[in-house]
Amino acid sequence: MSFSVNIELYVVDLRFRFGDLSYDGVVDVHVNSAGDLVLNAVDLKVRAVDVDGRPVDYSYDGRVLRVRGPVGGVVRVVFEGRVSDKLLGIYRLRMGVVT
């Protein structure tokens, strides 16, 4: 399988809520892709996906977000998530005392 993806810029805006360890955000991916664009999005709630402000065909299985290609322009993904202990995405590590 051959494919071509050129990501020029990746901009992430995150807003954390420390009280319940959750966050929401927007990612803008400036991209040119000859085929589908595949993004890692483990355990996120994807709220919206568009390219240059226009809705696009995409799929999301809880792990991988696939934007049907070819894709050219700014892909915007609006999402929510929770900080977890699974060591995936944004996670936390409890610090203990080493003796």
FENTA-V499805 format. One record per residue. PSI is psi as a letter, one per 40 degrees, with the letter a starting at -180 (NA if undefined). OMEGA is omega in degrees with one decimal (999 if undefined). NEAR is the number of other ideal C-beta (glycine too) atoms within 12 Angstrom. Layout:
# FENTA-V499805
PSI/OMEGA/NEAR, PSI/OMEGA/NEAR
This chain:
# FENTA-V499805
h/179.4/7, h/176.8/6, i/-178.4/15, h/177.8/17, h/176.7/24, h/177.4/17, h/-177.9/21, d/-176.1/16, i/-179.0/15, h/-175.7/21, h/-178.9/18, h/175.3/21, h/-178.9/16, i/174.3/20, h/-177.8/15, i/170.5/18, g/-173.8/15, d/180.0/10, d/-179.7/8, e/178.2/12, f/176.8/15, i/179.8/22, i/170.8/27, i/-176.5/24, i/177.6/27, h/173.1/25, h/175.4/33, h/179.5/25, h/177.7/33, h/-166.6/22, i/166.3/33, h/-176.1/22, h/178.4/27, d/179.8/16, a/178.0/19, i/172.2/24, h/-177.0/38, h/-178.6/26, h/174.7/32, h/-178.4/21, f/-174.1/33, h/173.8/23, f/175.1/27, i/169.3/33, h/-179.8/21, h/-176.9/31, d/-178.4/20, i/175.4/24, h/174.2/33, i/174.6/24, h/-177.7/28, f/176.0/17, e/179.9/13, h/177.4/16, i/-179.7/15, i/176.4/28, h/178.5/18, i/173.6/28, i/-179.6/19, h/-176.8/24, e/-177.4/16, e/179.4/16, d/-174.0/18, h/173.8/19, h/-178.7/34, h/176.5/25, h/-177.7/36, h/-175.6/19, i/7.4/23, i/-177.3/21, h/176.5/35, h/-179.8/24, a/-179.3/23, h/175.9/27, h/178.5/43, h/177.7/33, h/176.1/36, h/-172.7/26, i/172.6/31, i/178.0/25, i/176.6/32, i/175.3/23, h/-176.4/25, a/176.9/18, e/-175.5/14, e/-177.2/15, f/175.2/12, i/178.2/18, b/175.3/25, h/-176.8/26, i/179.1/17, i/178.0/18, h/178.1/11, h/-179.4/8, h/178.8/6, i/177.5/6, h/178.0/5, h/179.9/4, NA/999/3
